[in-house]
C-alpha cells in the first residue's frame, strides 16, 4: 500500500461506550419522539389534529370551563404560542371561548357540541396510535416508561 492509501483509511475513534450517540438519552428521546409524531400524524390525519391541538382539546374535554391561562400552564405553553392555536380550534368549530362570569378579563374554554361528539373517537385513535407505537413494550414496561418520563418533566409539588 502506498502512503496516500494508508492516510485515506478512516481511523476508528476511541470513544467511551457511554459517550457514543446511541448511548445518549436525548438522542434516543428525539428518535422515539420523531417516530411517535410521524405515527400520530398518520393516525389523526382525517381529524387534522396535531399532538398539541389534540392535547388542548383533551384537557378542555376533561376540564370544561378551564381558563385559558390554566390550559397554558398544564400544557407547558406560553400564552403567545397558544393564542393562535385556540383561534384555529375556534375557527374550526371545536372550541368556544367565553368570558368568566365574575372576571371579564378571563376567558374560559369549552368544547363545542361537534368536538364533544368527536372526542371519544379521537381518544380511541390516539390509543390505537400509542398501542402501535409502544407495541414492543409490555404493559408493565409502558407503565414504567410513563412513570420515568413524568419524573423528568413534572415539577416537585
N, C-alpha and C positions, 0 to 999 in steps of 0.2 A: 504494500500500500504506500502511496506517496503521501507527503506531508499534508497536502490540501484535503485529501480524503479523510485523513485522521482528524483534522481540525473541524470538518463539517459534520461529523457524527455528533448527535445530541448527547450531552452528558446528563446522566441521571443525578438530579439534585438530591442532596441529603437533607431530607425534611423529616422531622419527628412525626410519627403517625398521628398524634393528636393535633398537629398543625396542618394536616392536609385539608383541602377544601371539603372533601367528603365527610370529614370529622367535625366540621363546624355546624353548630346548632342553627345559626342564622341562615346558612346556605340551605340546609335541609328544610327549615321552615318555609323559605321562599319557594323551593321546589314543590313542596306539598301544597302551599297556598296557590301557586300557579295552576297546578292540577285541579284543585278544588274550584277555583274561579272559572276555569275553562269548562268544567263539567256542569257547574251551576248555570253558566250562560246557555249551554245546550238545553238543559232541563227546563229552564224558565224562559226560553226564547219566545214561546207563544204568549206568555204573560207580559213580556217586555219588562221584566224586573231584574235588577242587579242586586247583588248582596246587600248593598247599603239601602236601597229603596225597599227591598223585602224586609230588612231589619226594622226600618221605620214603621212599616205597615204592621208587622208582627207586634211591636211594642205598643202601638196605638190600639191594636185589637185587644191586647192583654190589659191595657190600662186606659179605657175610654175616658176622655176628658183630660188626658195628660197635658201638662203645659209644654209648650214648645221648648222652653229652657230646660225642663227636666228630660225631655227626649234627647236633647243635645248632650246633656250630662251622662245619661245612661249609655249612649252610643259612642261617647268619647269624641264628639264632633264640636267644631266651632259653629256658632250661630251663622256666621257669614257663609259657611260651607253648606249648612242645612237649608238656608232660606231658598235657594234656587231649587233644591230637591223637593221641598214642600210645595213650592209653586208648581213644579212639574206634576206632582201627585194630585194637586188640586185641579189643575187643568185637565188631567186625565179622568177626573170624576171619582177619585179614590179616597180623597181626604177632604174633610170640611174643617175650616178654622172659624172659631167663634171667639168673641170677647168674653173674658172671665166675668161672671155675674157681679163680683164686688170690685174688681180692678180692671178697668177697660184697657189698661196698658198691657195686660197679659192675654196671650192667646191660648185657648185650649183646643185640642185636636180630637177628632173622632173620624172613624171610617164612615164612608158613605154606605148606603144600602147595598150598592153593587159590590163594593170592596168586602163588606161583611159576608156577602153571599159567596164570594170567590175565595175567601181566606182558607176555609177548610181544604179545598183542592190544592191551593198553593202550599199549604203546610204538608200535605201528602207528597207533593212533588219534591219539596226540599228534603223530606225524609227519604224518598227514593234516591235522590242525589247523594245524601250522606251515606246511605247503605251501600251504594255503588262505590263511592269514593273510599270508604273505610272497609271494604269487603275483606281485606286481608287480616283485619283485626277481630279478635274475639270480643264478645260483649264486655268481658272484664277489662280487656286492653283498651277498648273505647272509653270506658268509664275512667280508667287511669289517665289516658291521654287528656280527656276533658278536665279532670282534676288538676293535672300538671299545667295545662295551658292557662286555666283560671288563676293558678298560683302566680304565673308570670305577669299577667296584666291587671289583676284586681288589686285595689289598694287595701291596705290593712284597715279594718274597721274597729 
